[in-house]
Structures are given as structure tokens and as C-alpha cells.
């Protein structure tokens, strides 16, 4: 390769790195900034970052003159199928575009990062940015416990501004949200950071253990059941692998079964107590989900293979630009099915399967370990919540997955 091209590639890697730092610095605070200013267009800054990173990544591939690994075409096909849904969409073009941004911008980021060869020093700085962002958000959330309320709205705020108070259960326990788009968004963000603490953050020694404790406590206090399930699943997975490697498979399986039994017993005790039952049921939310599942089943033939088009379900439909019905099932698979039909849901499942298979092969490496844990947690949590809620958590999953394979994607 010519020296001139090598110099260009090095510069491109630097600009991609700077773009990632800017994006990761902006994401945790984007909802807060939008709420304070009343300008939803500010969220387009996220797309601008991702778009520029993608273009630079493509230019880097062109300069290297190497072929892209065939496995990445799964994600390209998924994006192209989402783009094609514009031809059978039910909502307006703007609402379709909003839905497309929710689902596919994190996947575009994954493709961009996976095509680049960032240095270990650059990756280390990216992890430090994640730590700083998570620590600041956690501090702002913990301030709520001591009665310090962070302003979430101003006189400029408009429809869709952040709600200042969320209550869980008949005990009237406040749910932490920090400056994110609600407790569920904060819960998914903390769940992603827990996965990072169990993997890539271990590069920073004992700091990772302290961060793990802080992030897990904040997650618990969001009372986000789905994120808590994902975090516990990650902890059990790490424990299982540790016991299997340290002792044997029988002890690992026995310990896992015992832990699950104790956890189920604790859940049963909480559920059977009238004063704490709402902590699990969140009032009528469980019943509302069942109604949505029944609606999906009743309209399955109408949805069919290709769905209703982007923006017709999920978080994008919560404040629909068309004023149409909010079809939010709080299930990433059903929301994807409604928007992109059976084909789209199949591509989503295949995507998770690819991440799990690719990351498990080298589980002993920290990047692979975090990617595996995050994918596993998101895939299971997605049964109970749309994991694109708040965006930050899902962006971290795709970022770590991209970094995981960035050195192995070119032939």
C-alpha cells in the first residue's frame, strides 16, 4: 500500500475516533438537551455524527482496497429492507424516517466501527469516555435520592419534554431517571455499563469493581424490571463460566440452578405481598402488555411478511408526528414484526445470533466478553421492553460489538 494512502488511512482513523468521542459524549445528555431547549431537531446531531463516521469508514475501506467480510452483509440487508419499507409504509414520510432513525442508526454505527482499525490507545480513550459519561449520569441520578432535583424542563420545553417524577408501587417509591428519557432508558443504559464493567472496564483494574457496584445500584433504583433481568443474567453468565473453568461443569450447573431457584423464591415473596407487588407489576402495565400481544396476534395476517413500515410501532410511535395510534408493545421482537413483518423480525433474530456466536468464540478476550454479555442481556430484555428505549444502551451494544470484530472483518 502506498505511503500516501497509509497516511490518509491514519488520518481517517483519527477522525473516526474524534467522531466516536463526540457521539458518546452527546448521547447520554441528548434527551435532556432536547427537553430543556424544546428543539427536537437537536437529536439530529446524533445522526450527523453517525453519518460522518460511516462516510469516513467507507472511504477508509476504499483506500485499503480490501473486501468486506461476508457476515456483515446481514446487517446491510437488514438496513436495505428497512429502506424498502418506505414503499409500503402506512404513515407519512417524516414518521417513517423517524422510525428508521430509531432502529437503524445504531446498526450503521456498528458497520462503521467494524470497518475501522482503531488502535488500543484510541479504544482505551473511548472506554474512558464511557466511564466518565456513565459516572456523571449516575451522580445526577443519585442526587434524586437526597432530594436534589435536576431541572428537566424550561419555559422553552414543548410536548415530549422529560417527566420530572416517576413512582413505582403502592409504597410510592420514586424511580431514578437522572437526565435520561425516563427510568427505563436509564435502566438500559446502566445495564449496558454493567456489561462493560464485567468485560472491557476490567482493563482499569479495581475501578471496574467500584463502577460495577454503582451502576448496578442505580439500575436497581430505576425499578426497570427488564434491565434488571438482563443485568442478573449477565452476572449469572459470568459466574457460570468462572465456576466451570475453576471447578467443573456439574458444580457450575448446580450453582446456577440454585441461584435461579433462590431468585425465583425472592420474586414470589415480593409478588405475594400486597405492599410490594406493584414493584413487579408496575400497576397495570403487565395487563396492558397482554392486551398488546393479543392485538398483534389478531392482526398478524394484516402485518404479514413485510409489516406496516418504519415508525408505526415502538418508541418512534409514542409521540407520532402523524397523531396516529401508539403501537408500543414494549417488546422489541413484536415491535419489529409490526414495522417490518416476519422478514424483519427474522433478520433481527439473526443479528442477535451472529453477535452471540461471534463473541462467544473468543469469550476470554474482554471486548468479546462484553459483546457477548451485552447481546445476551439485550436479547432477553427485548422480550419485556423495546431495547431502543432511550437509545444510549443499544448504541453501546452496537459500539462494543463493532470494536469486537474491527480487526477481523477484512480479508
Beta strands, then each sheet from edge to edge (+ up, - down):
strand 1: 167-168
strand 2: 173-174
sheet 1: 1+ 2-
end
